[in-house]
Amino acid sequence: MTSKKKPVLLAGGNPQIAKGEGDAVLQSYIAAMPGWKRTIGRRLDALIERTVPGVHKAVKWNSPFYGLKDEGWFLNFHCFTKYVKVAFFRGASLKPVPPGASKHKDVRYLDIREDDPIDEAQLADWIKQASKLPGERL
């Protein structure tokens, strides 16, 4: 009988998951997210799938990435101690612009804390807009 090792949690509770492409590796990341962050991860993943049918998924640099096959990545998220940070790679072009500034002129963030209400309609609108912009080639 083989025992499965639990993924290591890095700083802020971010799961250390081997780089890979596809839904299975991304679901492994979400399953390893601690506590309330896992609920946020599941909600984000479901919302992105509903909003962008056929979305391409991967885990890179211990973060889930979402994009369109052969067109680049438009969004990722990452666990921090007190929030989950959603990054829109072309967020400065979204209307309205997501609230979190970045040192990169095109990137904007949305930080989701444990008890934050999530405006799923606004988030879905940003996801839809982001999916139509040129993606990042990482």
N, C-alpha and C positions, 0 to 999 in steps of 0.2 A: 504494500500500500504506500503510495506516494503522498507526502504531506506538502501542501502548497504553502510556500513562505508568503507572509503578508508583505506588501510593498513597504519600503522604508518611507517615513514621512520626513520631508526636508523642512527647512525653516518655514514657519507659518502654517505647517500642516499640509504642505504641498506634496502630493505623492510622487515618488520616484518611479516612473514607469518607463520601460524600454521604448525607444523610438520605434514607431511603426505607423502603418497606414491602415485605414478601415475602421468600421464600427466596433469590432471586437476589442481592439487595443484602446479605443477611446472609452468604451464601457468599462474596461479594467481600471482606467484612470478614475472615472466617476465612482466606481465601487470602492476605491481606496480613499476617496475624499473623506475626511473625518466629520462625523456628526452632521450638524445643520448645513455644512458646506456641500455634502453629498446631495441633499435635497435641492439646493440651488443648482448644482451641476445637472441633476436630472431635469429640472424645470428648463434650464437653458438649452440643453440638448434637445428636448422635446419641442420647444418653441422654434429652435433653428430648423429642425427637420420639417415641422409643419409649414414654416415660412419659405423655406428653400428646398422644395422636393428634389431628391437626388444629390443633396449636398455631399461633398467629399470630406472625409474626416481623417485626422491623423493626430498622433502625439509626437511632439518635437520639443526638446528642451524642457521636458516634464510639464508640458501644457497641452491641452486639447486645441487643435486648430481646425477651422472650418473654411472650406473654399469650394471652388468649382473646378472639376477635373481639367487640367491643362490650362487653367486661367488664373491660378494663384489663390492665395489665402486672403479672406476678408476680415476674419475675426479669430481671436483666441481668448481663453480665460485662464486664470492662475490663482491659486489659493495663497492668501496672506493670513496672518494671525487673526485679524478682526474683520476681514472682508474677502470677497471673491472679486477680482478685478477683471472686467470684460474690456478687451482692447479692440477697437475698431481701427484697422490699419489706415483707412482713408476717412476717419471720423470727422476731420475738419470740413469735409465736403457734405456731411449729412445735415439735414434740416429737420428740426433744430439741431444744433451741434451738441453732442453729448457733453456733460458737465466737466469731466476731468481732463485737465490740460496735460500735455506731454512735452518733453524736451525735443521730441520729433514733431515738426510742424504739421504733418498730416495726421498723426495719431491722436485719438481722443479716447477717454476711458469712462467707464461707468463702474463705480464701486458699489457692491451689494453687501450690506451688513446683515447680521443674523435676523434682526427684527424689522428690516426695511420692507415696506410694501413695494411690490414690483409692478410697475405700470407695463403690463405685458403688451398692451396695444402700442405704446410708444416704442418699446423694445423691439417688437416685431417689425414696426415701420423702419427703425434704424437697420435691422438685420436685412430687410428686403432692399433698402437703399444701398447698403454696403455690398450686397451680393451682386449688384449691377455695376459697381465701379471696378476699375482695373485692380486685380489682386496683387498681393506681394509674392514675389518669387523667392522663397526661402529654402 
